[in-house]
Amino acid sequence: MHRKIAGSIILAGLSLGLWIEGRGQTPRPAGGLTSSSIGERAVAPIKAEERSLIRLDTPDDIRELRAELDRLRREVERLDSLVEAISNERTPQSTAPAKQSARSAGEEPPTRQERESLTQKPKVAIPSKAQGGDFSGAGNLMRTDRITIGGYGDFQFRETSINERADGGGTPTFQNTRFVLGIAAVLAEKQNIVFNSEIEYEFGSREIDVEQAYLEWRLRPQFAFRGGIIVPAIGRFNTFHDSYLNLTTIRPLINQFIVPSAYRDAGVGIRGRVNLPHKMKFIYEANLVNGTQGTSADDEPTPFSRLLGQSSAAEPGKIAFQAENRRKAIVGRLGFSPAAGLEFGVSAYNGHFNKSGDPAQSVTIVFFDGSYRHKRLTINGEYGRSNIVGGIPRQSPRPPVVDTNDPNSIQQLAEFVAQRSPGQDGFYIEGSYQFPSLFAKKFDEGAYVAPVVRYELVRLDRTIPNFYLNRSRTTLGLNIAPSSTVIFKLNYLFNHTFGPVPQVPAGIGGPLFGISPLPHFGYGRNGFTGSVAYVF
């Protein structure tokens, strides 16, 4: 708009000069020429009665008029440059300097696409997990970023009866459970090729693991290809397992023993999100990976056992190093969102876990998940089921009877629970509602207080009734968040076993596999746990 007005002023002024030069014999007004009089006549047509007042007697008068027109032209150009500079200040800083300098040198004006790109905000390359993406941090990786660093962690207190997977239990303890550093980068902005990674430090620095390290080429929202160390979407929680996203301190039982969250693997895959009518969405993912393994990092057959389930089937540093057999595992998920905040999904995993040359053994895992978020309300739920085949009876025999005064009977039970299970199943459902903090004025934005409840069940051998390693748990908790990036969690866990727990010796800090039939000392009791989770 400003440029059109300026151009009109210049054209009108030039027309005036040419007309006056052609009418050199007309009278000149008293008082001579002034810049104000010329400016007024430059913006409006000259009336017939005014023409007789203009007189140019000598060539000096014509030169004076031309000089005045040149001065006005330079002034208009200066104003035009000022308007353009102000407009550029209001556009994002990501405008290309090379294109601006080329245009100032007289080349073609910006195209419509370039003008639209100047007014758009930078696009998100990888959203944070809190926004349904993959980046483990409080912010997003933007398309204009070169690299972004974030992370999360938690520090816990556990009573004697509390453990997670095959770690902990037996004594009250403080535990620096995990610290995760997320690093992501844009490798090619136009092609939308990104890199995402997570480096995890567990239990101080006892375990250091590359949880994610993959490259992804996002051709469009409907299709992306990635390869590297990935966290497959088997169920909901395995992907969104970060401490600040977990409603309680301890992870769900099925995500400890049926899927060893966070289950990560090395492989390649495709995924995408398709928008449907009425704001509905379809989500898909399919991956080809090395697959879970039948032995732990210590080469013990602990995975798929009645005692520990799949908790050690994907050990850090082993699963991404070398596949143990020629066959690859397949894992994928299909999701459907009928409305904003509501999503359902079904996922499956199938793969062999035997070593090359050993009799074939495989596992099939199926998960159904659902989540609902509306304003401050959150509800999540999952059901998982596994089927393990290959030299394993489809129906397990009854466990040996234990005599606490007979070490042989204790050993027999320990060996029984160390054997492979034909299958497991379980579920959880949880909910939370965030109330605004009573101290909102003293806390940061996003502060809240949220009661939490979770009910869950897992059967490490679903074919044995009244088995003490099959259990249920009710967790009641209160989360206090002084900001959106820090959460204090207070939980009390009510544990129930489906059979009497043998009163026999057990390990502290982990199981005595093949020696004790219990996961740890104090197994099956109720207990308190608390933590502080953070994200940055």
N, C-alpha and C positions, 0 to 999 in steps of 0.2 A: 504494500500500500504506500509506504513512504517512498519507495523507488518510483512508483508511477507518478506521484505528485511532483517529485523532483524532476523527472523527465519532462513533464508537461511545462514546468517553469522554464526549462532550458529551451524547449522548442518554441514556446511563445516568445521568449526574448529574442531568439534568432530571427523569427518571422518579423518581429517589430523592426529589428535592425535592417533587414533587407528591404522592407517597405519604405522606411525612412530614406535609405540610400537611393531608392528609385524615385523618391519624391523630394529630391534635393532642393527645389525651388519654393517649398512651402514655408510660410512665416515661422519664425522661432519665437517661442513664448518668452515674455519678459522674465528676467531673472536667470536665464540659461538653463542648462540640464543639471538635474540632481539625481542621485541614486534612488531617492524615494520616488521621484516622479517616474523614472524608468521602470522601477519594480512594480509600481501600480499598473502601468500600461502593459507590463509583461504578463500579467495574470488575467487581463480582461480585454476583450476586443475594443479597438479604438473607434469611438463614435465619429460620425461624419462631421459634427460641428467642432470636434477637437482637432481634426486633421488640419484645419486651417491655422491652428495655433502653433503647429510644429514647423520650425524653419531651420534649415541647414544652409548657411550662406557660403561657407568655405570648406575645403578639404579637412581643415583642422577640426571643424565640428564633427565631421564623419569619423575621424580618427578617435576623437574623444568618446563618441558613442560606442565605437567598437571596443575601446579599452574598458569602458564601463561594463559592457556585455561580457567581456572576458573575465572581469573581476567577479561578476555575478555567477558565471559558470563555475569558477573555481570554488566559490562559497558553497554552491549547491553540491558539488562533488565532495567537499569536506563534510557537509551535513549527511550526505549519503553514506560515507565511510563510517561516520559516528553511529548512524542507525544500524549498520551492519555489525559493528563491534558490539553494540548493546545486545543485538539478537544472538550473537555467538556466545555471549556470556550466559544466556539463559538456556542454552543447549548443553547436553552432557559433555564432559571433557574428553570423551573418547573420539571426538571428530578428528579426522585425519588432517594434520598440518600440511602434508604434501598436496592434498586436493585443494585446500584453501589458497595456498600460494600459487597454484596453477591457475585458479580462477581469477586471482588478483592480477595475474599477468595477462589477462584478456582471453583465456580459453573459455570453453563452453560452460554455461551455468550448471549448477548441480541438478541431477536427475530427480524425478519424483521419489525413487527408492532411497536416494541419498538424503533427501530432505526429511523423509519419514524416519530414517535411521537416526538423524540428529535429535529428534524429539522423543525417541523411545528410551526407556530405562534399560540398563544393561541386563541381559537375560541370564537366568540361572543355569549354570552348567551341571552342578551336582547339588541338589537340595540336602539339607541336614536330615538326619533320621527323624527328628521331631516333626518334620514336614513331609514325611513319607519317602525320603530319599535314602542315600547311602553314606553321606559324609558324617563322620563321628566328631561333631563339634557343635558349638552353639550357633554358628553362622552357616552361610551357603558359599559354595565355590561359584563365582560369577564368570560369565564368558569373557569378561575383560580382565580377569585376574590371571597372573602368571602362576602363582602358588598360594595356597591357603593352609594354615596350620590350626588345628583344634585338638580336642581330646576330651576325655572324661575319666572318672575313677570313683572309687568308693573305699571307705574305711569302716570296718565292721567290728562289732562285739558279738560273740556267740557263747551261749551257755553250753554245758556239757553235751546235751542231746542234739545239738544242731551241727549239721555238716552240709556239704554241697557236692554232688557227684561222689567221687571217691576221696575227697579231700576234707580233712578236719574231723572234729568230734572227739569226745573223750575227756576233755577238760575245758573249763571256761577260758576264753582267750580273746585278746584283741588281735585283729588281723588286718593287715594292709592288703586287701583282697586283690585289687587290680588297679593299674594305671595304664591308660591307653592313649597313645599319641596318634592323631589322625593327620595325614599329609595328603593333599590333593593338588593337582595342577592341570591347567589347560595346555595341552601339547599342540593342538591345531585349532585355532578359533573358528575359522570358516568351515572346516570339516567337522567340528564339534567332537574332537578326539580328546579324551580326558584320562587322567591317571588318578587312582584312589588307593589309599593304603591305610592300614592300622598296625601299629607296633604295640604289643601288649606286654606289660610287666606284671606278672602275677606273684602274689605273696612276697612282696618286697622286690626281689629280683631272682627268686628261686627258679621261676620259669619265664623265659623271654620268647615270645612267639610273634611271627608275622601273621596276623589274623586275616588281613586282606592285602593284596598287592596285585592289582589288575589294571589292564588298559581296556578302555571301552570306546568304541566308535559309534556314536549316536547319529545314525543317518537321518532319523526323524523320530518324533515321539512314538510312532507305531512300531519302530524296529531299531534295535541296537545289538551290536556284537561285542562280546568281551572275552578276555582270556587272561589267565593268571591264577592267583590264589583268591578264591571267591567264597562268599558265604551264601550257599544256595537257599532259596526260599522254600524250605520244607516246614510247613506250618507258618504261623505268624511270628511267634516269639523268637525263633532262631535268627530271623533277620533283625528284629527290633529288640535285642537282648540287652542293650546298653543299660548301665546301672541307673541312670536318671530317667529312663523310660519304664523300667521295671517298677510296678506299683509297690512291691514289698522288697525286703532286703534279700531274701533267698529266692532263687529261681524256681519255677514250677517243677514238680517231680517228673512229669513226662519229658521235660526239657533237660533233665539230668540223666535219665536212664533209658529213654526210648530214642531220643535225639540228643546227642551230647552237646548241647548249646554252649558256646557257639560252635556248631559244626561247620568247619571250613574245609575246603578241598581244592586241589589243583585241577584245572580243566578249562573248557571253553563253553560258551553258551550264548543264547539269544534271548531277548526279552523285549517287551513293549507294552504300551498303553493305548487303547483305542477308545475314543469318545463316541458314545452312542446317543441316539435321540433322548430328549427329556433329561439331559445331564447325567445319564447313566454312563458307566465305564466298564471296559473289559480289560483285564490285565493277564498277561501270560509270561511264562519263563520256562526255558528248557536248557539243561546243562548236561554235558558229558564230562565226567570226572574220574579220577583214579578210584575212588570208593573207599569205604571204611575197611578196617583191617581187623584180623582175628586175634592179634596179639598186641600187648601194650608195648610201651617204649622199653620195658625190661624183658621183652619177649615172653611174657606170661600170657596164658589164654584167658585173661580176665574179661575181654569184651564178650557180650552176648551171654554172660553167665547169669545164674539166678541171683547171685550176690550183688553184682554191680551193673547188670544190664549193659547198655552201650556207652557207659560213662567214660571208658578208656579206648573206644573204637576209633578215635581220630586224634591221636597224640600229636602235640606240636612238634614240628621238625621232622616227623616221620612220614606223615601222609602226603606231604608235598615233595618228598625226596625221590621215592621210587615206588611204583606200583608193585604189589606182591604177586599179581597174576596178569595174564594177557588181556583179560576182559575188563572193560570199563563199565562204570556204574552210570545210570541215568537217573536224574532227579529233576522235577519240574513242578510248577504250580499254575493253576488257573484261578483267577479271581474275578468277581463280579460285584460292582458297586451300583445298586439300584437308586441310591440317593446319596446326597452329600453326607459324609460322616458314617455311612453304613457300608460294610464290605463283608463278603463271604468268600471263602476260598477252599480249594481241595488240592492237595499236593501228594506226591508219591515219590518213593525212592526204591530202586532195585539194583542190586549188585552183589558180586561174589566177594567173600572176604577171606577165603583160604589162600595159603601160600601156593606158589607155582609148584606143581607136582603132587600136592596133597589132594585127597578126595574133595570134590566140589562141595562147597557150602555157600549159601546165599541168604540174603535177607531182603524182605519186601516190607516197606514201611508206608503207611497211608495216614494222612492227617486231614482233618476237617477243622477249619478255623472261622471265627467270626469276630467282628469288632464293631462297636458303635460309639460315636463321639458326638455329643450335642452340647455345645457351650461348655459347661463345667463338668458334665457327666461323662464318665468313661466306663464301658463294659467290654470285657474281652473274654473269649472262651476258645478252647481247643480240645479236640479228641484225637488221640493217636493210637495206632495199632500196628504191631509188628508180627511177622511170620518168618521163622527161621527154619530152613530146611537143609538136609544133607547129613545123613547119618545120625539124625536126632529123632527119637520116638515122638509121635504126634501127641501122645498123652504121657505126662511125666508120672513116675511112680510116687507113692507116698513117701514123705521124708522119713529118715531113720528116727527112731525114738531115742531121746537123749537122756542119759543118766549122768547127772552132774558129778557123781562119784566115780564114773567110769571114763577115763581119758579116751579109750578106744571109740566109745559111742560119740564123743565130741568130735573126734577126728573123722568119723564116718559122716557126720552131718556137715562138717566143714568141706569135705570132698564132694558131697552131694550138691551143696549150693555153689560150688566152684564149677559145676558142669554147665553145659549149654542149655538154655531155656528154649522150648519150642516156640515161644512167642510171649509178647507182653501187650498190655493195653492200659489206657488211663485217660484222664481228662482233667481239666480245671476250668473254673469260671470265677471271674473276679470283677469287682466294681469299685469305683471311687467317685466322690463328688468333692470338688474344690470350692470351699467357702472362702470368700475374701477375708484376708487377715484382719483381726481386730486392731492390729497395730499398723494399719496400712500407711499411715503418715510417716511412721518411723522406718518401715521396710521399703525395699525397692519395688519398682513396677513388676507386676507378675507374681507378687507374694500371695500365698494362700495357706489354708489349713484344710487337710483332706482326710476324712476317715476312709479306711480301706478294709475290704473283706475279700478273702479268697477261700474257696473250697475246692479240694483236689483229691484225686485218687490215682494210684498206680499199682499195677499187678506185674511183678517181675517174672512170674510164671502164672499165666492166666488159667492153666489147666489144673492147678492144685487148689482145692478149696481150703479155707482156714489156714493159709500159709503165712507165717509170721513176717516174711519179707514183702508180702502184699500189704499195703497200708493206705490210709486216708489221712488228710490233714486239713485243719481249719486254721486260717491265719487272720487275726484281728490286728489292725494297725492304725497308726495315726502318722500322717506325713505333715511336716511343718516346713514350709518353703519361705525363707525371708526374701528370696528373689526367684526369678524363673530359672536360675542356673545352680541353685544350691538347695538340697532337700535333706532334712533330717527325718529318719524313719525309725519308728518305734513299733515293734511287732511282738506278739505273743503267739506261739505255735502250739496248737492242741493236736497231738499225734495219736493215732489209733492204728494198731496192727491187727490183721485179720486172724491172728493166732497168737498164743502165748510165746513171749520172747524167752529163749533159753537163758538161764542165769549161768553163763559161762564166761571165762576170760575173753577179753577182746583188746584190740589195738587202740592206741591213742594217736590221733592225727591221721588215721587212715586204716584200711583193712589189713588183716593178716591173712592174705589170700591162701586158701588151702589149709590153713592152720586153725583159724577161728571161724565159726559160722555166723558171726555178727559183723556188720560193717564197721562198728567202732564201739567203744565202751559208752554205755548210757543210751544205746539205741532204743527208740520207741517211747522215750519220756517226753513230757511237755517241756517247753523252754522259751526263754526270752532271747531276742536278738534285736540289735539296733545298728544303724549305720548312718553315715553322711555320704551322700552322692553329689557329684558336681560335674559340670560340663563347662567348657570354655572355648 
